[in-house]
Amino acid sequence: MLRWLLAAAFLLLLEVSFAAKCDTIYLYNGDKITGEVKSLDYGKLRYKTDDMGTLYIKWDKVKSLYTCQFLEVVTKDGTIHYAHVRPSRQSGTVRLIIPMMVQEVDLFQIVRMTPINNSFFRRIDGAVDVGLSYTKASDVAQINTSADATYKGRQFETGFRASLIYTQQASNPNARKQDINLFYTYQLEANWFVNANLTQESNSELGLKWRVLGGGEFGHEVVRDIFSSLKLSTGLYYNAEEGEDITTNSLEGALVVTYRHYRYDSPKLDLFTSGKLYPSLTQSGRYRAQYDLQVRLEVVKDLFVGVNFYYTFDNKPRAEEASNSDWGIVTSLGYTF
């Protein structure tokens, strides 16, 4: 029995090893590269080879594609296909081999691809950023860190985002701004989606010791092309928070706009911006707002210089003498994986 199990395991290993090497991409410059499709998102094809390691190829450089892997393929209109990809006779198009049918699709209509049989760790993308500053004249020291990781599954993605900005100053009390967010997004047909979020925040400038925000959103990706995405969503959240003078529990609505754009010509650019409005449904006249802008430029492979701007507003802060707004510009050095 043990020998049969070992033989079966060996055959399975051979099959997985073969599958990892039998994808082929054909480029417009005439090159043909054999390897393994890892992912396609925002116009970047991540492709693993034996001889050249992992390559990042601009999607508009790809003429055709052959995969022996089974992929989740998402097109601009939000249609989700589960298929093998095969070359077509016409340049710039491929055939999706879907169970019981074959569909020809223009490559520029494909905005996302994810292998279904990839291992857990191969589906994770993320980044880590760190920034430090100190000025002797003002005796102010600041550290800022952020990290995020996303796991992409079949029709969903989940992960976390975290950031910390800590300022130590001699003339004023130390300041701290912290955000930790756990999220889950399920992709529906026609570019509709649902989000679930759990967030923990603190902000000494606004007199907020802690806040726990839990709830969800329903939204639509109104623009989705190869390099850009614009999403609109609305939702409902439960807000439990403690300030220096006030402790409350409330229900809040949510209106959210997010935009992301990638550019792969040198220097590579990753731009992300979002605006959020939270009108309270149980505290009369209260509303909160949050705006974030993140720009990251690649200086060497996978190493980025980042500039972040944030603005937070609360018309009824959690301390009587606290400011109703907080903003900052943060620079950092980061690594993506």
N, C-alpha and C positions, 0 to 999 in steps of 0.2 A: 504493500500500500504506500509506504514511504517513497519507494522508487517511482511509482506512478505520480505521486504528488510533486516530486522534484522534477520529473519530466514535463508535467503540465506547467509548472512554474517557469521552467526554462523556455518552453514554447511561447508562453505568454510574454516573457521578457524579450524574446526575439521579435515577436509581433510588435510590441511597443517600440522597440529600438528601430525597427524598419519604418513604422509609421512616422517616427519623429524625423525621418530623413527623406521622405518621398514627396514632399511638396516642391513645386517648381514655379518660379516667377520668371516672366519674360519681360525685359525692359525695352523701351523704345530705342535705346542705343545699340541693341542687338545682343546684349548680355543675357545669359540664361543661368540662373542660380538655383541650386538644389538645397533645400533645408527644411525648416519647419515654421509655419505661420504661427506666431504667438498672439498677435492681436492687431486690429486696425481700429484707430480712433483718432478723430480730428486730423485726418489726412496723413497720419504717420503709420506705416506698416512696420511692425516689429517682427523681425525675421531672424531665426537662429540657424547658423551654419556650423559645420564641423571645423572648417579651415579658417574662417574669418570672424568667428564669434557671433555675437548678436548684432545685426545690422538694423538701422533705422532708415527706411526708404520712403521718400515722398510718394504719395499715392498717384500723383499725376505723372510720375516717371514709369509707372507699370503699364505695360501693353496688354498682358494677359496673365492668367494664373491657373495653375493646376494644383488641387489639394486632394490628398488621400484621407485627410482628416474630415470629420463631420463638424460643420461650423454653424454657429448662429450668425446669420447675415441680416443686417438691418439696412433698409433703403431710406432715401430722403423722406418719403411719404409716411414713414413709420411702420411699414410692413415688415414683419419678422419672419424670416425663412430659416428652416433647418435643412442643410443641404451640403453636398460635396460641390466643389467648384471646378469647372472644366473650361479649357479654352474654347473660344468660338472662332468661326471662320472670319468674322469681321474684327478688325483691329479695334481695341478699346472696349470690347464687350466680352462677357463670359457667359457660360451656361450654368445655371443652378440645377443640380441633379437632385430634385426633391422626390420623395417617395410618391410614385404614381404619376409623376409629371416632370417635364423639363421646361425651364423658363430662361429666356435670354435677357440679360440685364446689362446696361451700360455701366462701366466701372465707376463713372462719376455719380451714379445713382446710389452706390454703396457707401455708406458713411460709418459703418461699424461691423467688425467681424470678431468673433470670439470662438476659439476651439472648444467643443463640448467636452472632450475627453482629457483636457489638460489637468495636471495635478493641482493641488490646492495652492502651493506656493507660486506656481507659474501664473496664477490669475491675480496676483497682488501687485499693485502699483502704488508708489508713495514718494514722499519727499521729506527732507529734514532741513530746516533753516536755523542758523544761529547768528546773532548780532551782538556786539559789545561796543560800548562807548564810555568815555570818561573825559571830563574837562577839569583841569586843576583850578581855573579861575572861578568857576561856580561851585566846585566840589560836588559835582553831580555825576553819578555812575549809573549806567542803565544796561540791563541785559534783556534781550528778547529772543525767544525760541518759539518755533512752531514745528509741527509734524502732522502728517496725514498719511493714511493708507486706505486703499480701496480694493475690495475683493469683487470681481465681476463673475457672476454666475449666469445661469440660463434665465434670461429676461429680468434679472435683478442685479443690483449692486449694493454693497453694504460696506461700512467702514467707520472711521473716526477722523476727526480733525481736532487739534489742540493747539493753543497758543498761550504764551505768558509774556507779559511785559512788566518788568520790575525796575523801579527807579529809586535809588538811594540818594538823598540830598541832605546837606547839613542844615540848611535854613528852614526846611519844611518837613513835615512827616513823610515817611516813605510812601510811595504810591505803587499800587498793584492792580493790574488788569489781567484777568484769566478767563479763558473760554475752553470748554471741552464739549464736543458734540459727537454723539453716536447717531448714525443715520441708516436708513434702509429705503431704497427706491425700487419700485416694481414698475417695469415698462409695459404699458398697454399698447394696443394697436393704434395706428394713425397718430403716433407721437404724443399720446396722452400718458400720464404717469401718476402714481401716488407715492407720497413720501411719509415716512414715520421718523420723528426726531426726538431725541432726549438730550437736553443741553444743561450744563452747569456753568454759571457765570459768577464773577465777582468783579467789582470796580470801585476802588476807594474814592475816586474823584466824584462819583455819583452817590457816595454814601451807601453803596450796596455791599453788604457783607457776603451774601450769597443769593443766588437765584437758581431754581430748578424749573425748567420749562419743558413740558412734554406734550406732544400732540402730533398732528399730521396735516398734510396738504394734498390737494388735488390740482393738477396743472397740465399745461400743454406746452410742448416745444414748438413755438410758432415759427422759428427759423432753425433749420438744421441743414447745413451744407458740409462740404468736406472739411473746412477749417474752422467753422464757427457754429455757435449754438446760442439761441435766445429762448429763455424759458419764462413763462408766467404761471403763477400758482396762487391759490387762496386756501386758507385752512383755519383750524381752530386749535388753541393751546390752553393748557392749564398751567398757571403761573403761581409758584410758591416762592416767596422771597422774604429776606430779612435785611433790614437796613439798620443804621445806627439809632433811628427813632421809631421805625415802623416795621411791623411784620404783617404780611397780608397773603391771602390766597384769592386768586381771581381767574376768570376766563377771559381770553383775549382772542380776537380775530387776527388774521395774518394776510397781508398782501405782499408778494415776493416777486422780484424781477432779478434774473441772473443772466449774465452774458459772458461767454468765453470765446477767445480767439487764439489760434496758434499760427505762427509763421515759422517756416523751416529754412528759409534763406538766411544766410549768415548776416548778423548774429540771430540765432534762434530766439523767438519771442513767445512767451506764454502770458496772456493777459486775461485776468478774471476780475469781474466787478459784479456787485450785487447790492440791491436796495431792499430793505424790509421795513414794513410799517405794521405796528401792533396796536390797534385801537382796543381799549379795554371794553368788555361787554358788561362787566359788573361793577366797575369803579367809574362813576360818572365823570366825564370830561378828561380822563387820563388817556394818553397815548405815548408810545415809544417808537423810536426809529433807529435804524442801523444802516450805515453805508460803508462798504469796503471796496478797495481797489488794490489789486496786486499785479505787479509787473515783474516778470522774471526774464533775464537775458542770459543765455548760455555763454560762458567765457571759454571753457574747455568741455570735452565730452562729459555730459551728465552733471557738470558743476555750474551753478547759476549764481548770478548776483541779483538780488531782489530788492524792490522798493514797494513798501506797503503804506497805504493811507487808510485810516479808519475814522469814522465820525459816529458818535453815539449820542442820542438825545432822549431825555425823559422829562416831560413837562411837569411831572410831580415826583421829584427824586425822593429817595428813601431816607433822607436826612434833611433837617430844616435848613442848615447852612451849607449844604452840598450844592455844587454846580449842577445845572440841568443839562450840561453837555460835556463831552470829552472827545478830543481828537488827537491824532498824532501821525507822524511820518516816521517810518521805521525802515532801516536798511539792513540787509542780511546777506550771508553767504550760504548757499544751499546745495544739496545733493539729491538727485532723483534716482529711484530704483524701480 
